[in-house]
Amino acid sequence: MTKWLDNEEMAAWRGFVNVSSGVTSALEAELVAHHGITTGDYGVLARLSEADDSKMRMCDLAADLHLSPSGLTRRLDGLVRRNLVVREPSAEDRRVMLAVLTAEGRSFLEQIAPLHVDGVRRHFISHLSPTQLRNLSSAFRSIESGLRSIAGRN
């Protein structure tokens, strides 16, 4: 038998959905208007910029970004066309394909990151007290831990 959400649970769930989509939409609108790039593309560039040698196995990048392999391929196609990312075979295993942030991609990310960070502050961080921010961070870590556990990726 289904245990329905009570009022507080429903308010928390709907709040998460509304805030998540609202903040993401606002950030996306700014990135597209100013730089012609989506938040998904920004996520690829940011994740690659944090990786060792600015490269990742495509399967690992897809998992990190919660994309299917074909979804990542489609996402990378536009970034490759803009020379922000290249695909290259792994030196260790020629069967493995890597996504690599180019120098042009790093420069572009450095150019657009201030707008994105400012947007995160304006649309999200600035609406929370330090205590709320700590509590929210803690709550999200708990949820992420549960998701990793379910997926078998502790």
PyMOL CGO cylinders between C-alpha atoms (Angstrom):
from pymol import cmd
from pymol.cgo import CYLINDER

trace = [
    CYLINDER, 0.00, 0.00, 0.00, 1.29, 3.46, -0.92, 0.3, 1, 1, 1, 1, 1, 1,
    CYLINDER, 1.29, 3.46, -0.92, 2.10, 5.80, 1.91, 0.3, 1, 1, 1, 1, 1, 1,
    CYLINDER, 2.10, 5.80, 1.91, 1.06, 9.19, 0.55, 0.3, 1, 1, 1, 1, 1, 1,
    CYLINDER, 1.06, 9.19, 0.55, 3.05, 12.30, 1.32, 0.3, 1, 1, 1, 1, 1, 1,
    CYLINDER, 3.05, 12.30, 1.32, 1.80, 14.35, 4.23, 0.3, 1, 1, 1, 1, 1, 1,
    CYLINDER, 1.80, 14.35, 4.23, 1.52, 18.14, 3.92, 0.3, 1, 1, 1, 1, 1, 1,
    CYLINDER, 1.52, 18.14, 3.92, 5.06, 18.85, 5.10, 0.3, 1, 1, 1, 1, 1, 1,
    CYLINDER, 5.06, 18.85, 5.10, 6.58, 16.15, 2.89, 0.3, 1, 1, 1, 1, 1, 1,
    CYLINDER, 6.58, 16.15, 2.89, 4.59, 17.43, -0.10, 0.3, 1, 1, 1, 1, 1, 1,
    CYLINDER, 4.59, 17.43, -0.10, 5.66, 21.02, 0.60, 0.3, 1, 1, 1, 1, 1, 1,
    CYLINDER, 5.66, 21.02, 0.60, 9.32, 19.94, 0.77, 0.3, 1, 1, 1, 1, 1, 1,
    CYLINDER, 9.32, 19.94, 0.77, 9.06, 17.88, -2.43, 0.3, 1, 1, 1, 1, 1, 1,
    CYLINDER, 9.06, 17.88, -2.43, 7.21, 20.55, -4.41, 0.3, 1, 1, 1, 1, 1, 1,
    CYLINDER, 7.21, 20.55, -4.41, 9.55, 23.20, -3.07, 0.3, 1, 1, 1, 1, 1, 1,
    CYLINDER, 9.55, 23.20, -3.07, 12.56, 21.23, -4.29, 0.3, 1, 1, 1, 1, 1, 1,
    CYLINDER, 12.56, 21.23, -4.29, 11.01, 20.68, -7.74, 0.3, 1, 1, 1, 1, 1, 1,
    CYLINDER, 11.01, 20.68, -7.74, 9.93, 24.31, -8.14, 0.3, 1, 1, 1, 1, 1, 1,
    CYLINDER, 9.93, 24.31, -8.14, 13.18, 25.80, -6.88, 0.3, 1, 1, 1, 1, 1, 1,
    CYLINDER, 13.18, 25.80, -6.88, 15.35, 23.38, -8.84, 0.3, 1, 1, 1, 1, 1, 1,
    CYLINDER, 15.35, 23.38, -8.84, 13.59, 24.04, -12.13, 0.3, 1, 1, 1, 1, 1, 1,
    CYLINDER, 13.59, 24.04, -12.13, 13.21, 27.77, -11.47, 0.3, 1, 1, 1, 1, 1, 1,
    CYLINDER, 13.21, 27.77, -11.47, 16.86, 28.37, -10.60, 0.3, 1, 1, 1, 1, 1, 1,
    CYLINDER, 16.86, 28.37, -10.60, 18.05, 26.17, -13.48, 0.3, 1, 1, 1, 1, 1, 1,
    CYLINDER, 18.05, 26.17, -13.48, 15.78, 28.01, -15.93, 0.3, 1, 1, 1, 1, 1, 1,
    CYLINDER, 15.78, 28.01, -15.93, 17.03, 31.41, -14.75, 0.3, 1, 1, 1, 1, 1, 1,
    CYLINDER, 17.03, 31.41, -14.75, 20.68, 30.35, -15.02, 0.3, 1, 1, 1, 1, 1, 1,
    CYLINDER, 20.68, 30.35, -15.02, 20.09, 28.80, -18.44, 0.3, 1, 1, 1, 1, 1, 1,
    CYLINDER, 20.09, 28.80, -18.44, 18.40, 31.93, -19.76, 0.3, 1, 1, 1, 1, 1, 1,
    CYLINDER, 18.40, 31.93, -19.76, 21.38, 34.04, -18.70, 0.3, 1, 1, 1, 1, 1, 1,
    CYLINDER, 21.38, 34.04, -18.70, 23.98, 31.67, -20.15, 0.3, 1, 1, 1, 1, 1, 1,
    CYLINDER, 23.98, 31.67, -20.15, 22.13, 31.32, -23.46, 0.3, 1, 1, 1, 1, 1, 1,
    CYLINDER, 22.13, 31.32, -23.46, 21.47, 35.05, -23.79, 0.3, 1, 1, 1, 1, 1, 1,
    CYLINDER, 21.47, 35.05, -23.79, 25.02, 36.13, -22.99, 0.3, 1, 1, 1, 1, 1, 1,
    CYLINDER, 25.02, 36.13, -22.99, 27.13, 33.24, -24.25, 0.3, 1, 1, 1, 1, 1, 1,
    CYLINDER, 27.13, 33.24, -24.25, 24.97, 30.89, -26.35, 0.3, 1, 1, 1, 1, 1, 1,
    CYLINDER, 24.97, 30.89, -26.35, 25.55, 27.93, -24.04, 0.3, 1, 1, 1, 1, 1, 1,
    CYLINDER, 25.55, 27.93, -24.04, 23.17, 25.81, -21.96, 0.3, 1, 1, 1, 1, 1, 1,
    CYLINDER, 23.17, 25.81, -21.96, 23.58, 24.87, -18.31, 0.3, 1, 1, 1, 1, 1, 1,
    CYLINDER, 23.58, 24.87, -18.31, 24.11, 21.29, -19.48, 0.3, 1, 1, 1, 1, 1, 1,
    CYLINDER, 24.11, 21.29, -19.48, 27.02, 22.36, -21.68, 0.3, 1, 1, 1, 1, 1, 1,
    CYLINDER, 27.02, 22.36, -21.68, 28.37, 24.49, -18.84, 0.3, 1, 1, 1, 1, 1, 1,
    CYLINDER, 28.37, 24.49, -18.84, 28.23, 21.41, -16.61, 0.3, 1, 1, 1, 1, 1, 1,
    CYLINDER, 28.23, 21.41, -16.61, 30.36, 19.43, -19.06, 0.3, 1, 1, 1, 1, 1, 1,
    CYLINDER, 30.36, 19.43, -19.06, 32.98, 22.18, -19.27, 0.3, 1, 1, 1, 1, 1, 1,
    CYLINDER, 32.98, 22.18, -19.27, 33.06, 22.68, -15.50, 0.3, 1, 1, 1, 1, 1, 1,
    CYLINDER, 33.06, 22.68, -15.50, 33.36, 18.95, -14.76, 0.3, 1, 1, 1, 1, 1, 1,
    CYLINDER, 33.36, 18.95, -14.76, 36.17, 18.52, -17.31, 0.3, 1, 1, 1, 1, 1, 1,
    CYLINDER, 36.17, 18.52, -17.31, 37.98, 21.56, -15.89, 0.3, 1, 1, 1, 1, 1, 1,
    CYLINDER, 37.98, 21.56, -15.89, 38.07, 19.83, -12.48, 0.3, 1, 1, 1, 1, 1, 1,
    CYLINDER, 38.07, 19.83, -12.48, 39.35, 16.50, -13.82, 0.3, 1, 1, 1, 1, 1, 1,
    CYLINDER, 39.35, 16.50, -13.82, 42.98, 15.40, -13.92, 0.3, 1, 1, 1, 1, 1, 1,
    CYLINDER, 42.98, 15.40, -13.92, 44.54, 16.75, -17.12, 0.3, 1, 1, 1, 1, 1, 1,
    CYLINDER, 44.54, 16.75, -17.12, 41.08, 18.16, -18.00, 0.3, 1, 1, 1, 1, 1, 1,
    CYLINDER, 41.08, 18.16, -18.00, 40.01, 14.81, -19.42, 0.3, 1, 1, 1, 1, 1, 1,
    CYLINDER, 40.01, 14.81, -19.42, 37.60, 12.07, -18.45, 0.3, 1, 1, 1, 1, 1, 1,
    CYLINDER, 37.60, 12.07, -18.45, 36.45, 8.74, -19.77, 0.3, 1, 1, 1, 1, 1, 1,
    CYLINDER, 36.45, 8.74, -19.77, 33.18, 9.38, -21.53, 0.3, 1, 1, 1, 1, 1, 1,
    CYLINDER, 33.18, 9.38, -21.53, 31.38, 6.70, -19.50, 0.3, 1, 1, 1, 1, 1, 1,
    CYLINDER, 31.38, 6.70, -19.50, 32.52, 8.35, -16.24, 0.3, 1, 1, 1, 1, 1, 1,
    CYLINDER, 32.52, 8.35, -16.24, 31.54, 11.83, -17.45, 0.3, 1, 1, 1, 1, 1, 1,
    CYLINDER, 31.54, 11.83, -17.45, 28.10, 10.55, -18.47, 0.3, 1, 1, 1, 1, 1, 1,
    CYLINDER, 28.10, 10.55, -18.47, 27.61, 8.97, -15.04, 0.3, 1, 1, 1, 1, 1, 1,
    CYLINDER, 27.61, 8.97, -15.04, 28.76, 12.14, -13.23, 0.3, 1, 1, 1, 1, 1, 1,
    CYLINDER, 28.76, 12.14, -13.23, 26.31, 14.26, -15.24, 0.3, 1, 1, 1, 1, 1, 1,
    CYLINDER, 26.31, 14.26, -15.24, 23.46, 11.73, -14.99, 0.3, 1, 1, 1, 1, 1, 1,
    CYLINDER, 23.46, 11.73, -14.99, 23.34, 11.30, -18.77, 0.3, 1, 1, 1, 1, 1, 1,
    CYLINDER, 23.34, 11.30, -18.77, 23.05, 8.21, -20.92, 0.3, 1, 1, 1, 1, 1, 1,
    CYLINDER, 23.05, 8.21, -20.92, 26.03, 7.52, -23.19, 0.3, 1, 1, 1, 1, 1, 1,
    CYLINDER, 26.03, 7.52, -23.19, 24.00, 8.69, -26.20, 0.3, 1, 1, 1, 1, 1, 1,
    CYLINDER, 24.00, 8.69, -26.20, 22.85, 11.78, -24.27, 0.3, 1, 1, 1, 1, 1, 1,
    CYLINDER, 22.85, 11.78, -24.27, 26.47, 12.68, -23.53, 0.3, 1, 1, 1, 1, 1, 1,
    CYLINDER, 26.47, 12.68, -23.53, 27.42, 12.10, -27.16, 0.3, 1, 1, 1, 1, 1, 1,
    CYLINDER, 27.42, 12.10, -27.16, 24.72, 14.54, -28.30, 0.3, 1, 1, 1, 1, 1, 1,
    CYLINDER, 24.72, 14.54, -28.30, 25.77, 17.06, -25.65, 0.3, 1, 1, 1, 1, 1, 1,
    CYLINDER, 25.77, 17.06, -25.65, 29.43, 16.82, -26.69, 0.3, 1, 1, 1, 1, 1, 1,
    CYLINDER, 29.43, 16.82, -26.69, 28.67, 17.20, -30.40, 0.3, 1, 1, 1, 1, 1, 1,
    CYLINDER, 28.67, 17.20, -30.40, 27.95, 20.94, -30.04, 0.3, 1, 1, 1, 1, 1, 1,
    CYLINDER, 27.95, 20.94, -30.04, 30.96, 21.48, -27.77, 0.3, 1, 1, 1, 1, 1, 1,
    CYLINDER, 30.96, 21.48, -27.77, 33.21, 19.65, -30.24, 0.3, 1, 1, 1, 1, 1, 1,
    CYLINDER, 33.21, 19.65, -30.24, 31.87, 21.77, -33.12, 0.3, 1, 1, 1, 1, 1, 1,
    CYLINDER, 31.87, 21.77, -33.12, 32.81, 24.88, -31.13, 0.3, 1, 1, 1, 1, 1, 1,
    CYLINDER, 32.81, 24.88, -31.13, 36.27, 23.41, -30.38, 0.3, 1, 1, 1, 1, 1, 1,
    CYLINDER, 36.27, 23.41, -30.38, 35.61, 23.63, -26.64, 0.3, 1, 1, 1, 1, 1, 1,
    CYLINDER, 35.61, 23.63, -26.64, 36.01, 19.86, -26.18, 0.3, 1, 1, 1, 1, 1, 1,
    CYLINDER, 36.01, 19.86, -26.18, 37.66, 17.13, -28.23, 0.3, 1, 1, 1, 1, 1, 1,
    CYLINDER, 37.66, 17.13, -28.23, 37.23, 13.37, -28.16, 0.3, 1, 1, 1, 1, 1, 1,
    CYLINDER, 37.23, 13.37, -28.16, 40.37, 11.27, -28.13, 0.3, 1, 1, 1, 1, 1, 1,
    CYLINDER, 40.37, 11.27, -28.13, 41.17, 7.61, -27.58, 0.3, 1, 1, 1, 1, 1, 1,
    CYLINDER, 41.17, 7.61, -27.58, 42.75, 6.71, -24.25, 0.3, 1, 1, 1, 1, 1, 1,
    CYLINDER, 42.75, 6.71, -24.25, 46.50, 6.05, -24.35, 0.3, 1, 1, 1, 1, 1, 1,
    CYLINDER, 46.50, 6.05, -24.35, 46.01, 3.23, -21.82, 0.3, 1, 1, 1, 1, 1, 1,
    CYLINDER, 46.01, 3.23, -21.82, 43.09, 1.52, -23.55, 0.3, 1, 1, 1, 1, 1, 1,
    CYLINDER, 43.09, 1.52, -23.55, 42.33, 2.34, -27.18, 0.3, 1, 1, 1, 1, 1, 1,
    CYLINDER, 42.33, 2.34, -27.18, 38.76, 1.04, -26.71, 0.3, 1, 1, 1, 1, 1, 1,
    CYLINDER, 38.76, 1.04, -26.71, 38.08, 3.88, -24.26, 0.3, 1, 1, 1, 1, 1, 1,
    CYLINDER, 38.08, 3.88, -24.26, 37.16, 7.31, -25.55, 0.3, 1, 1, 1, 1, 1, 1,
    CYLINDER, 37.16, 7.31, -25.55, 38.02, 10.42, -23.53, 0.3, 1, 1, 1, 1, 1, 1,
    CYLINDER, 38.02, 10.42, -23.53, 36.37, 13.83, -23.49, 0.3, 1, 1, 1, 1, 1, 1,
    CYLINDER, 36.37, 13.83, -23.49, 39.06, 16.51, -23.22, 0.3, 1, 1, 1, 1, 1, 1,
    CYLINDER, 39.06, 16.51, -23.22, 38.65, 20.20, -22.46, 0.3, 1, 1, 1, 1, 1, 1,
    CYLINDER, 38.65, 20.20, -22.46, 40.58, 22.24, -25.03, 0.3, 1, 1, 1, 1, 1, 1,
    CYLINDER, 40.58, 22.24, -25.03, 42.55, 25.37, -24.24, 0.3, 1, 1, 1, 1, 1, 1,
    CYLINDER, 42.55, 25.37, -24.24, 39.80, 27.30, -26.02, 0.3, 1, 1, 1, 1, 1, 1,
    CYLINDER, 39.80, 27.30, -26.02, 37.23, 25.50, -23.85, 0.3, 1, 1, 1, 1, 1, 1,
    CYLINDER, 37.23, 25.50, -23.85, 39.08, 26.42, -20.66, 0.3, 1, 1, 1, 1, 1, 1,
    CYLINDER, 39.08, 26.42, -20.66, 39.36, 30.05, -21.76, 0.3, 1, 1, 1, 1, 1, 1,
    CYLINDER, 39.36, 30.05, -21.76, 35.65, 30.13, -22.63, 0.3, 1, 1, 1, 1, 1, 1,
    CYLINDER, 35.65, 30.13, -22.63, 34.74, 28.60, -19.25, 0.3, 1, 1, 1, 1, 1, 1,
    CYLINDER, 34.74, 28.60, -19.25, 36.87, 31.19, -17.45, 0.3, 1, 1, 1, 1, 1, 1,
    CYLINDER, 36.87, 31.19, -17.45, 35.03, 33.91, -19.40, 0.3, 1, 1, 1, 1, 1, 1,
    CYLINDER, 35.03, 33.91, -19.40, 31.51, 32.66, -18.61, 0.3, 1, 1, 1, 1, 1, 1,
    CYLINDER, 31.51, 32.66, -18.61, 32.02, 31.33, -15.06, 0.3, 1, 1, 1, 1, 1, 1,
    CYLINDER, 32.02, 31.33, -15.06, 31.63, 34.74, -13.37, 0.3, 1, 1, 1, 1, 1, 1,
    CYLINDER, 31.63, 34.74, -13.37, 28.15, 35.18, -14.91, 0.3, 1, 1, 1, 1, 1, 1,
    CYLINDER, 28.15, 35.18, -14.91, 27.15, 31.68, -13.79, 0.3, 1, 1, 1, 1, 1, 1,
    CYLINDER, 27.15, 31.68, -13.79, 28.49, 32.11, -10.24, 0.3, 1, 1, 1, 1, 1, 1,
    CYLINDER, 28.49, 32.11, -10.24, 26.83, 35.50, -9.94, 0.3, 1, 1, 1, 1, 1, 1,
    CYLINDER, 26.83, 35.50, -9.94, 23.57, 33.92, -11.10, 0.3, 1, 1, 1, 1, 1, 1,
    CYLINDER, 23.57, 33.92, -11.10, 23.89, 31.12, -8.54, 0.3, 1, 1, 1, 1, 1, 1,
    CYLINDER, 23.89, 31.12, -8.54, 24.35, 33.77, -5.85, 0.3, 1, 1, 1, 1, 1, 1,
    CYLINDER, 24.35, 33.77, -5.85, 21.44, 35.94, -7.02, 0.3, 1, 1, 1, 1, 1, 1,
    CYLINDER, 21.44, 35.94, -7.02, 18.94, 33.15, -7.69, 0.3, 1, 1, 1, 1, 1, 1,
    CYLINDER, 18.94, 33.15, -7.69, 19.87, 30.73, -4.89, 0.3, 1, 1, 1, 1, 1, 1,
    CYLINDER, 19.87, 30.73, -4.89, 22.51, 31.54, -2.25, 0.3, 1, 1, 1, 1, 1, 1,
    CYLINDER, 22.51, 31.54, -2.25, 21.33, 35.08, -1.47, 0.3, 1, 1, 1, 1, 1, 1,
    CYLINDER, 21.33, 35.08, -1.47, 17.92, 33.78, -0.38, 0.3, 1, 1, 1, 1, 1, 1,
    CYLINDER, 17.92, 33.78, -0.38, 19.37, 31.59, 2.39, 0.3, 1, 1, 1, 1, 1, 1,
    CYLINDER, 19.37, 31.59, 2.39, 20.82, 32.39, 5.79, 0.3, 1, 1, 1, 1, 1, 1,
    CYLINDER, 20.82, 32.39, 5.79, 24.15, 30.72, 6.66, 0.3, 1, 1, 1, 1, 1, 1,
    CYLINDER, 24.15, 30.72, 6.66, 22.25, 28.25, 8.86, 0.3, 1, 1, 1, 1, 1, 1,
    CYLINDER, 22.25, 28.25, 8.86, 19.76, 27.43, 6.11, 0.3, 1, 1, 1, 1, 1, 1,
    CYLINDER, 19.76, 27.43, 6.11, 22.63, 26.94, 3.66, 0.3, 1, 1, 1, 1, 1, 1,
    CYLINDER, 22.63, 26.94, 3.66, 24.41, 24.52, 6.04, 0.3, 1, 1, 1, 1, 1, 1,
    CYLINDER, 24.41, 24.52, 6.04, 21.18, 22.60, 6.65, 0.3, 1, 1, 1, 1, 1, 1,
    CYLINDER, 21.18, 22.60, 6.65, 20.38, 22.42, 2.95, 0.3, 1, 1, 1, 1, 1, 1,
    CYLINDER, 20.38, 22.42, 2.95, 23.91, 21.22, 2.15, 0.3, 1, 1, 1, 1, 1, 1,
    CYLINDER, 23.91, 21.22, 2.15, 23.59, 18.54, 4.82, 0.3, 1, 1, 1, 1, 1, 1,
    CYLINDER, 23.59, 18.54, 4.82, 20.20, 17.44, 3.51, 0.3, 1, 1, 1, 1, 1, 1,
    CYLINDER, 20.20, 17.44, 3.51, 21.49, 17.20, -0.06, 0.3, 1, 1, 1, 1, 1, 1,
    CYLINDER, 21.49, 17.20, -0.06, 24.52, 15.16, 1.08, 0.3, 1, 1, 1, 1, 1, 1,
    CYLINDER, 24.52, 15.16, 1.08, 22.13, 12.71, 2.76, 0.3, 1, 1, 1, 1, 1, 1,
    CYLINDER, 22.13, 12.71, 2.76, 20.03, 12.39, -0.38, 0.3, 1, 1, 1, 1, 1, 1,
    CYLINDER, 20.03, 12.39, -0.38, 23.13, 11.96, -2.58, 0.3, 1, 1, 1, 1, 1, 1,
    CYLINDER, 23.13, 11.96, -2.58, 24.45, 9.27, -0.24, 0.3, 1, 1, 1, 1, 1, 1,
    CYLINDER, 24.45, 9.27, -0.24, 21.16, 7.42, -0.48, 0.3, 1, 1, 1, 1, 1, 1,
    CYLINDER, 21.16, 7.42, -0.48, 21.16, 7.66, -4.26, 0.3, 1, 1, 1, 1, 1, 1,
    CYLINDER, 21.16, 7.66, -4.26, 24.75, 6.36, -4.48, 0.3, 1, 1, 1, 1, 1, 1,
    CYLINDER, 24.75, 6.36, -4.48, 23.83, 3.50, -2.16, 0.3, 1, 1, 1, 1, 1, 1,
    CYLINDER, 23.83, 3.50, -2.16, 20.86, 2.53, -4.33, 0.3, 1, 1, 1, 1, 1, 1,
    CYLINDER, 20.86, 2.53, -4.33, 23.02, 2.73, -7.48, 0.3, 1, 1, 1, 1, 1, 1,
    CYLINDER, 23.02, 2.73, -7.48, 25.78, 0.72, -5.81, 0.3, 1, 1, 1, 1, 1, 1,
    CYLINDER, 25.78, 0.72, -5.81, 28.31, 3.54, -6.15, 0.3, 1, 1, 1, 1, 1, 1,
    CYLINDER, 28.31, 3.54, -6.15, 29.44, 4.16, -2.60, 0.3, 1, 1, 1, 1, 1, 1,
]
cmd.load_cgo(trace, "trace")
